[in-house]
Amino acid sequence: MTSNAAISPDWTALAEAFRRGAQDGELDAFRRRRWGNDRRANWLEQDYLPSLTDAEATALYRGAGGRQTKRFTTNPIVEVRDAVDFLLYDTIKLENRFEECATEAGGFGLAGAGKEWPSYLLTLREPTLFAPWSPHTERALRRLGMLPHGLRSGHPGLCYIDLLDTLAVLAHRMQLPDFRGVDEFCYLNGRQKRTGS
């Protein structure tokens, strides 16, 4: 269930504004920071993880939108590798893996890493299945009247599943091929200051 269900966005106008913004270069810097390094997905391969470096882990953290780089770099690289391996390759349910990685109190929680970190890694690995969870995601969904109730107060893993369901609806309405496009749409529409607002 979402908040402000009475709001009915003009999806055609939103799609046109998104296309125009992308053509005008409004996404260029964001795309470079977020998705620009094609090797990032390779760093997440299970065979590569034992050799993941501190610099690569930090680049992934920055790509996720992490804002506490100094804290994040205090994590021993072996713990970062273990957390990534658990998140991406363990066989327990997604919501449980997500919860263990999205909070510092979780079994695979890392200093400075919140929900942005695991959601970004999942998206980087499987962009047709998973989406990033960022402040701009929440702002965009709130403006569209699609923000799931209790998103910030419930079980992090179950909240992530709810978020994925909502973002899948958004992807369908916007005719976006994967959740990277959804993330870019949310970035453009979830910025603090928008033209004309």
Protein Blocks (a to p, Z undefined) as FASTA:
>chain_A
ZZhklpccdfklmmmmmmmmmmnopmmmmmmmmmmpmmlmmmmpmklmmmocfklmmmmm
mmnopablmlmmmpcfklmmmmmmmmmmmcbdfklmmmmmmpmkbmkbcehiafklmmmm
mmmmmmmlbccddfklmmmmmmnopacghklmmcfklmmmmmmmmmmmmmmmnopabfkl
mmmmmmmmmgfbaghZZ
